[in-house]
Amino acid sequence: NNGGMITLPSKAVSQNGLTIQATPQPFKYGDPIKISLALDTHSGALSFDLTQLTTLQDSNGATYATTGWDGSSSGSHHVSGTLNFPALNGQPSSIQLILKSVYGVDWTFEWTLTK
């Protein structure tokens, strides 16, 4: 028993020459959510404000705006850091991290929450 901690796997998606890896940090229901992101491209600079483009959505239909970004600033080929979100409402069965219009496409990372 890990004290009710939810540990989720890292997921990576590649589109349009960009790879984004998303890794939720272990959390308990009621804790703020932190998701580590690593963005890697071989062409062009990564210049966008992730806090403006990213939302978290749960299986109950609630949407959460990010409360901040801790990490490197944009403008290079490699950007990494942590997106912070508020605690989830209740105990949804899954969450989706959605990045809108990054490199011209939308990105969705989905995790099932198992107790």
N, C-alpha and C positions, 0 to 999 in steps of 0.2 A: 504494500500500500504506500503510495507516494503522497499521501495527504490530500488526495483529490486533485492533484496537479494534472493538467491536460497537456500532453506532449504531442505535437503535430510534426509530421515529416516536412522536410524541405522539398519544394517543388520548383522546377525550372521550365520556362517556356521560351522558345526562340521564334522570332518573327522579324521579317524585314531587316535581317542583319544585326538584330539586337537580341541579346539573351538577358532575361531577368530571372533571378533566383530569389524566391521568397521563403523565409524560414521563420515561422512563428516561434517566439520564445515561450517556454512552458508557463502556464498560467492556471489560476483557479477561477471558477465562476465568481464574479464580483471584483476580480482584479482588472486593472486596465490591460489592454491588449498591446503587445509590442511585436512587430513583425520586422525582422531584418531583411533588407533588400540588397542585392548586388546586381548592378547593371553593367553590362559589358558589350562594347561595340567595337568593330574594327574600322568603321567609316563614320565620319562626322562626330561632332561633339554632342554630349548629352547636356542639353541646356533647356531645362524645364523645371517648374516648381512642382515637385511631387505632392506637396500638401494640397495643391489646387486640383490635382488630377486623380486623386486616390480616394476611394470610399470602401468601407467595409459593410457588408450586407449579411444579415443572418437569415436562417430558414423561416423565421417568423415574419419576414418582410421589413424588419427595422434596418435603417441605414445609419451608419456612423461616419461622421467626418473625422479626418485625422486631427489630432491635437498638437502635432509637431513632428519635426524631422531632426534626428540627431545623426549627423554624418557629414560626409564630404559634400561640398557644394557642386553644382553642375558645371559643365564646361569642359570636361575631360572625357576620355574614352572609358574610364572606369569610375563608377559612382557606387558607393556603398554606405549603408547607415541603417538606422532603425526608424520605422514609422510608428508613432504612438497613437493609440485609439482609446476611447473611454471603455469602461467595462460593459460587457454585454447585458442586455435586459433579459432577466430570467435565464433559462438554460436551453437555448436553441440547439437543434440537432446538427447544424452545419453552419459554416461561415464562408463567405466569398470575399476575396480581396479583388477589387476592380480598379484597373488603371485605364483612364480614358484618353484616347488620342495620343498615345506615346508612339512616336515614329509612325504616325498615321493609322494606327490600329488600336483596338481595345484589347486588354489583357485581363483574363480572369483566372484566379487561383482559388480552388475550392477545397475545403477540408471538412471532413466529417468529425464531429465532436463526440468522442466516446468516453463515457465515464469510467 
